[in-house]
Amino acid sequence: MRKNAFLLATIALLAAISISFADQCQSVTDQQAFNAMKYLRDGITIWHYCALCPEPDLKPIPIVLIETRKVGDSVEISVNREPIDLAYIYVPNGRGNYENLAFLSNCHAYDVPRYLNSPMQPALVPKP
């Protein structure tokens, strides 16, 4: 009986961990996609930063190609033919730092910084 309880607890914990790293804002509404597209254009560099990942890293993504596609009732945005999750994308905001695209698009992401002070220095902001 104890082995079964331990096994169930372990499975539940692993499921919770995998959900916490799941896509938050990869499939978005039409309105959220429209909002996001206001900040994406060819020639700018956006930054990928996953604060929730076991080993967070910053990766610059120079935009060459932006695409959207309908997936059922949702929309996915791709940059350079790779789908992006708005929760982990930061765009220049004109004030000298970078802002999270999910926040700008009104997609409710959790446990991600709203701003990066610079691409090399995340500014951790508590959940709203």
ChimeraX attribute file (.defattr): number of C-alpha atoms within 10 A of each C-alpha:
attribute: neighborCount
match mode: 1-to-1
recipient: residues
	/A:1	6
	/A:2	7
	/A:3	8
	/A:4	9
	/A:5	10
	/A:6	11
	/A:7	12
	/A:8	12
	/A:9	12
	/A:10	12
	/A:11	12
	/A:12	12
	/A:13	12
	/A:14	12
	/A:15	11
	/A:16	12
	/A:17	11
	/A:18	10
	/A:19	11
	/A:20	14
	/A:21	13
	/A:22	12
	/A:23	14
	/A:24	18
	/A:25	24
	/A:26	21
	/A:27	23
	/A:28	24
	/A:29	18
	/A:30	14
	/A:31	14
	/A:32	21
	/A:33	24
	/A:34	14
	/A:35	17
	/A:36	21
	/A:37	16
	/A:38	10
	/A:39	16
	/A:40	18
	/A:41	15
	/A:42	12
	/A:43	10
	/A:44	13
	/A:45	17
	/A:46	23
	/A:47	23
	/A:48	22
	/A:49	23
	/A:50	20
	/A:51	18
	/A:52	15
	/A:53	10
	/A:54	8
	/A:55	7
	/A:56	11
	/A:57	12
	/A:58	16
	/A:59	15
	/A:60	13
	/A:61	15
	/A:62	15
	/A:63	15
	/A:64	13
	/A:65	14
	/A:66	16
	/A:67	13
	/A:68	15
	/A:69	13
	/A:70	13
	/A:71	10
	/A:72	7
	/A:73	9
	/A:74	15
	/A:75	20
	/A:76	21
	/A:77	22
	/A:78	16
	/A:79	19
	/A:80	14
	/A:81	12
	/A:82	12
	/A:83	16
	/A:84	18
	/A:85	22
	/A:86	28
	/A:87	28
	/A:88	24
	/A:89	21
	/A:90	28
	/A:91	22
	/A:92	21
	/A:93	14
	/A:94	8
	/A:95	8
	/A:96	10
	/A:97	17
	/A:98	22
	/A:99	23
	/A:100	24
	/A:101	29
	/A:102	27
	/A:103	20
	/A:104	20
	/A:105	22
	/A:106	16
	/A:107	22
	/A:108	13
	/A:109	21
	/A:110	16
	/A:111	15
	/A:112	21
	/A:113	23
	/A:114	25
	/A:115	22
	/A:116	22
	/A:117	15
	/A:118	14
	/A:119	19
	/A:120	12
	/A:121	11
	/A:122	18
	/A:123	15
	/A:124	14
	/A:125	12
	/A:126	10
	/A:127	10
	/A:128	8
